[in-house]
Amino acid sequence: MVSRMFRLVTEVDKARQDLLRVRLRETNTAASPILRALRGTPGERQLPLHVWALDSSDALAGGLVGHTWATWLHVTYLWVDERHRGSGLGSHLLARAERAARSERGCTAVRLETWDFQAPAFYQRRGYEVVCVIPDYPPGITEYTLTKRLS
């Protein structure tokens, strides 16, 4: 029955993707008192938050890429060049992003995802708690979602 009423396509379409995002945001905002309260505030939009570490020759030694939204910092990527691992650089990048999110953007929490071979223990040592475990994502690997409340 559905196939007679609609034409389903699988092409990548940026304009439709953007429209879908807007429509979903409108639906979610209408259904959520918290999201309605954020309407018109800086917390309503996703704002990028990046922290870079450059070595003495301005080469990338490490970095953190994320965004803030609705009083949360979402860490998308945190990477430290192998030559600088174990130096505390990852901890400094994470702490700097947390401070900026808290003091400049009013964030109260952080979330991130990591795989079992990456750094779940690193984050747990910094106060993050595992809130979700997805085994075999991708096959043979476990993904962890961790969160931390910012004080």
C-alpha positions, 0 to 999 in steps of 0.5 A: 500500500505505501509504495502506491502512495509514495516514491522512495528514493535513496539518493543523498540530497543535502536540501532534503536533509536540511529540511528534514532537520528543520522539521524534526527540530520543530516537532521536537520543540513543540513536544518538549517544554525544555526545548521550547524554553530554549527557543530564541536563546544561544542554547537553541542552536548547535554551536561548534566548540574546537580546541587545538594543540599545536607544537612548536612548528605549528603542526597539529599535536592534538585536538578536540572537535565538538559542539554545544547544544541545549546545555550539553557539550557533545565531544565528537572527536578527541585525538592526540598525536602518538608522539604526545600521548601520555603527556597529559595533552588529552586531559588538557584538551578535554578540560579546556573544552569543558571549561569553555562549555561551562563558563562561556556557554552555560553547559551543565553536562558532556556526552561522547562516544568511544570504542573499547580500543580507544579510551573508555578508561581515560574518560572514566578517570576524568569523571565520566560514567558509562551510560550505554554499551553497544556490542558489535558496533561495528562487528567485533568492537564495543561502543561506549557512550559516556556522560559527565555532569559539569560542576 
